[in-house]
Amino acid sequence: MGFVKEFKEFAIKGNVMDLAVGVIIGGAFGKIIDSVVNDLVMPLISAVIGSPDFSNMYVVLKGTVTEGLALADAKKVPDTVIFAYGNFITVAINFLLLALAVFMLVKAMNAMKRKEEAAPAAPAAPSKEEVLLAEIRDLLKAK
């Protein structure tokens, strides 16, 4: 029974719950960045380069593949070696945008934290000993 109790204490700790929330939000954030890359950035880049779809950009290193064949179909051709660089470009752009977004988020959080630290701290309340000594001082002055 000790194992179950120990696991329950571990699972309910604040850090574990914070981590779980972070992972869930991170997954959703990754989907947003993926949509930005696929739906906004890649069409613009494709318009400049002239290729409508990066995922089908590849070079045949060995074998013969019909021109214009989709990457998935080209990989099925026997005895071919294909250098598929288009998907890598998409994933690299996705990573760079995600890294930039996380950097901006961390930078904003650090700026907010610095503002909190820069705020003047309220003076600490006097301790019980200080209050007692002040009362004794005032009584002695009154005599």
JOLIN-V29270 format. One record per run of one state. SS is the DSSP state (hx for helix, st for strand, lp for the rest). FROM is the first residue (numbers start at 0). TO is the last residue. If there is no record, write none. Layout:
ss from to
SS FROM TO
SS FROM TO
This chain:
ss from to
lp 0 0
hx 1 11
lp 12 12
hx 13 48
lp 49 52
hx 53 55
lp 56 57
st 58 61
lp 62 69
hx 70 75
lp 76 79
st 80 82
lp 83 84
hx 85 117
lp 118 126
hx 127 141
lp 142 142
